[in-house]
Amino acid sequence: MALHLYRGGRLLPGHGIPFGIIFGGTDLNEDVKHGEKNKVMGKVLEEARFAVAFTESMKETAQRQWPHAKDKIYVQSQGIATVPNTTFNWNTFLQRSEINQSADNLHVFLLICGLRQVKDPLYLVDAFSEWHQEEPNIYMVIVGPEVDPVFTREVKAKVKRTAGVRLIGEIAQEDLHAVMKNCFAVVNSSVSEGMSAAILEAMDLEVPVLARNIPGNAAVVKHEVTGLLFSDPQEFVRLAKRLGGDPALEKQIVANGREYVRMYHSWQVERNTYGHLVRMLEGSSED
């Protein structure tokens, strides 16, 4: 089983091993625009016994690109389970982030992403920094691994000279969930997404979500119901201020978000689906 039709899938054809693939997001949203990659992905799908899309719209995109594969594409949303580290020290994390303020009055906005261009981590930085200068208790912390080394240097240089924005490397998932639980809101500013696990984990942890209004995010965030969607940095700041000043809205959003994840992103259902698909592979390996 491979995750990502191009990066994982291209390693599998031609070996006579039964396999299935799971679409990631950049494969359908970005790689599809590159002729050579598109051709490779079509070949992978020809040999795959099944393919899994997180949403109906991802399935439709794949079917339009590769009509020959339409009968083997299943839809299974990501299952979510969060396990915050109970011994995590928020004050230590703030010190490590060089935020030297009392935690009581802080509003930390958390952007979780691997440092690569499609995640667009610098999209909100200038607008956020302006806001921080008006309200010094507002911070944005970007957390995630250094995926693209060249782009990472650009991000580090920009953050270094920008007030109110901090950059932290990759941290263990249990610690990350604890950080989410302590922050004011989780932010997503990607150019394109398959299905953001960070958004869903925030909902599960009852943390408000502010996400860029792109198809992958709008598929899971319903504006003013399970989160807030913004179309530009100025709208982000406007909505973030509104969230800070409207506890009733915050309460409603986190309750709806939690309920949504429980209803549509059950890890038990996901496990059953993949159990069934793997048994299909086992069956075909005996042919």
C-alpha positions in Angstrom: 0.0 0.0 0.0 1.5 3.4 -1.0 0.6 6.9 0.1 0.7 9.5 -2.7 0.2 8.4 -6.3 3.5 9.8 -7.6 6.0 9.8 -4.7 4.9 6.4 -3.3 3.1 4.9 -6.3 5.9 5.2 -8.9 8.0 2.7 -6.9 5.5 -0.2 -7.2 4.6 -1.0 -10.9 6.4 -3.8 -12.7 7.2 -5.9 -9.6 4.3 -8.3 -9.8 3.3 -7.4 -6.2 -0.4 -6.6 -5.7 -0.7 -3.0 -4.4 -3.2 -0.2 -3.6 -2.6 3.5 -3.3 -4.0 6.4 -1.3 -4.1 9.8 -2.9 -2.2 12.4 -0.8 -3.3 15.8 -2.2 -0.3 17.2 -4.1 -0.5 14.3 -6.5 -4.0 15.3 -7.6 -3.7 19.1 -7.1 -0.1 19.8 -8.3 1.7 16.8 -9.9 -1.1 16.2 -12.3 -0.1 19.4 -14.1 3.3 18.0 -15.0 3.1 15.8 -18.2 5.7 13.2 -17.2 4.4 12.8 -13.6 0.8 12.6 -14.9 1.8 9.8 -17.3 3.6 7.9 -14.5 0.6 8.2 -12.2 -1.7 6.9 -14.9 0.4 3.8 -15.3 0.5 3.3 -11.5 -3.4 3.5 -11.4 -3.6 0.9 -14.2 -1.7 -1.6 -12.1 -3.2 -0.7 -8.7 -5.9 -3.0 -7.4 -7.6 0.0 -5.6 -7.1 3.6 -4.9 -8.4 5.6 -1.9 -9.5 9.2 -2.0 -10.2 11.2 1.2 -13.2 13.1 -0.4 -15.8 12.7 -3.2 -14.2 15.7 -4.9 -10.8 14.1 -4.9 -12.4 11.0 -6.4 -14.0 13.1 -9.1 -10.7 14.8 -9.9 -9.0 11.4 -10.3 -11.8 10.0 -12.4 -11.6 13.0 -14.8 -7.8 12.6 -15.2 -7.8 8.8 -15.5 -11.3 7.5 -16.6 -9.9 4.0 -16.9 -9.5 3.8 -13.1 -13.0 4.9 -12.1 -14.2 1.5 -10.9 -11.4 1.0 -8.5 -11.5 4.3 -6.5 -13.0 4.2 -3.0 -13.7 7.2 -0.7 -12.5 7.0 2.9 -11.9 10.1 4.9 -9.0 10.2 7.3 -9.7 8.8 10.7 -8.6 11.0 13.6 -7.3 10.1 17.1 -5.5 12.6 19.3 -3.3 11.8 22.3 -2.0 15.0 23.9 1.1 14.5 26.2 -0.3 15.0 29.7 3.1 16.0 31.1 3.8 18.6 28.5 4.9 22.0 29.8 3.4 24.9 27.9 5.6 27.5 29.6 8.8 25.6 28.6 7.5 25.5 25.0 6.9 29.3 25.0 10.4 29.9 26.3 11.8 27.6 23.6 9.8 29.7 21.1 11.3 32.8 22.6 8.0 34.2 23.7 8.8 35.8 26.9 5.3 36.7 28.2 3.0 35.3 30.8 0.9 32.5 29.3 -2.3 34.0 30.9 -2.8 36.8 28.4 -1.3 35.2 25.3 -3.0 34.3 22.1 -0.9 31.9 20.1 -2.0 31.0 16.6 -0.4 27.7 15.4 0.4 26.9 11.8 1.4 23.2 11.4 3.0 22.3 8.1 6.1 20.8 6.5 8.2 23.7 5.0 7.4 23.5 1.3 5.9 26.0 -1.1 2.4 24.3 -1.4 1.9 24.9 2.3 2.6 28.7 1.9 3.7 29.3 5.5 4.6 32.9 4.7 1.2 33.8 3.4 0.0 35.5 6.6 3.3 36.6 8.1 3.3 40.3 7.1 -0.3 40.9 8.1 0.2 39.0 11.3 3.3 41.0 12.2 1.4 44.3 11.7 -1.3 43.0 14.1 1.3 41.9 16.6 2.7 45.4 16.7 -0.8 46.7 17.7 -1.4 43.8 20.1 2.0 42.4 21.4 0.3 39.4 23.1 -0.6 37.9 19.7 1.9 35.4 18.2 2.0 33.0 15.3 4.1 29.9 15.7 4.9 27.8 12.7 5.7 24.1 13.6 6.9 21.4 11.2 9.7 19.6 9.5 12.1 21.1 6.9 10.9 19.4 3.7 12.3 21.6 1.0 15.8 22.8 2.1 16.0 25.8 -0.3 12.5 27.1 0.7 13.2 26.4 4.4 16.1 28.9 4.2 13.7 31.5 2.8 11.2 30.9 5.5 13.8 31.1 8.3 15.2 34.3 6.9 11.8 35.9 6.7 10.7 34.8 10.2 13.9 36.0 11.7 13.2 39.6 10.7 9.5 39.5 11.4 8.0 40.5 14.8 5.5 38.3 16.4 6.2 35.2 14.3 8.2 32.1 15.5 9.5 29.0 13.8 9.9 25.6 15.6 11.1 22.4 14.0 9.3 19.1 14.0 8.0 17.9 17.4 6.6 14.5 18.5 2.9 14.1 17.8 1.8 13.8 21.4 3.6 17.1 22.2 2.1 18.7 19.1 -1.4 17.7 20.3 -0.6 19.3 23.7 0.6 22.5 22.0 -2.6 22.6 19.9 -4.6 22.2 23.1 -2.9 25.2 24.6 -3.0 27.5 21.6 -5.8 29.9 20.8 -6.4 28.6 17.2 -4.9 26.4 14.6 -4.3 28.0 11.2 -4.0 26.5 7.7 -2.7 28.7 4.8 -2.0 26.1 2.1 -2.3 26.8 -1.6 -3.9 23.4 -2.0 -4.7 20.5 0.4 -6.0 16.9 0.1 -7.4 16.7 3.6 -5.5 18.5 6.4 -5.0 16.1 9.4 -4.0 19.1 11.5 -7.4 20.8 10.9 -9.2 17.7 11.9 -7.0 17.1 15.0 -7.6 20.7 16.1 -11.4 20.0 15.8 -11.0 16.8 17.8 -9.1 18.7 20.5 -11.8 21.5 20.6 -9.5 24.2 19.3 -10.9 26.7 16.8 -9.7 26.5 13.2 -9.0 29.3 10.7 -8.3 28.0 7.2 -7.6 29.4 3.8 -10.6 29.1 1.6 -9.4 26.4 -0.9 -11.4 23.3 -2.0 -9.5 20.8 0.3 -10.1 23.0 3.4 -13.7 24.0 2.4 -14.5 20.2 2.2 -14.0 19.9 6.0 -14.4 23.5 7.4 -17.9 25.0 7.0 -17.6 28.7 7.5 -18.9 29.9 10.9 -20.1 26.3 11.7 -17.0 24.1 12.2 -14.4 26.9 11.7 -13.6 30.1 9.8 -12.5 30.4 6.2 -10.4 33.3 4.9 -9.6 34.4 1.4 -6.7 36.8 2.0 -4.4 37.8 4.9 -6.5 40.9 5.8 -9.7 38.7 6.1 -7.7 36.3 8.3 -6.8 39.1 10.8 -10.4 40.4 10.7 -11.8 36.9 11.5 -9.1 36.1 14.1 -10.0 39.4 15.9 -13.7 38.5 15.7 -13.0 35.1 17.2 -11.1 36.6 20.1 -13.9 39.0 20.9 -16.8 36.6 20.5 -16.7 33.7 23.1 -20.1 32.5 22.0 -18.9 32.0 18.4 -15.8 30.2 19.6 -17.8 27.9 21.8 -20.2 27.1 18.9 -17.4 26.4 16.4 -15.4 24.1 18.7 -18.6 22.1 19.7 -19.6 21.7 16.0 -16.0 20.8 15.0 -15.7 18.1 17.6 -19.1 16.6 16.6 -18.2 16.7 12.9 -14.9 14.7 13.5 -16.7 12.2 15.6 -19.4 11.7 12.9 -17.3 11.7 9.8 -13.7 10.9 10.8 -13.9 7.8 12.9 -10.6 5.9 13.1 -12.6 2.7 13.7 -14.4 3.1 10.4 -11.1 3.9 8.6 -9.5 0.8 10.1 -12.4 -1.4 8.9 -12.2 0.0 5.4 -8.4 -0.6 5.1 -8.8 -4.0 6.7 -11.2 -4.9 3.9 -8.9 -3.4 1.2 -5.8 -5.2 2.5 -7.7 -8.5 2.5 -8.5 -7.8 -1.2 -4.8 -7.5 -1.8 -4.1 -10.8 0.1 -6.7 -12.5 -2.0 -5.2 -11.2 -5.3 -1.7 -12.3 -4.3 -2.8 -15.9 -4.2 -4.1 -15.7 -7.8 
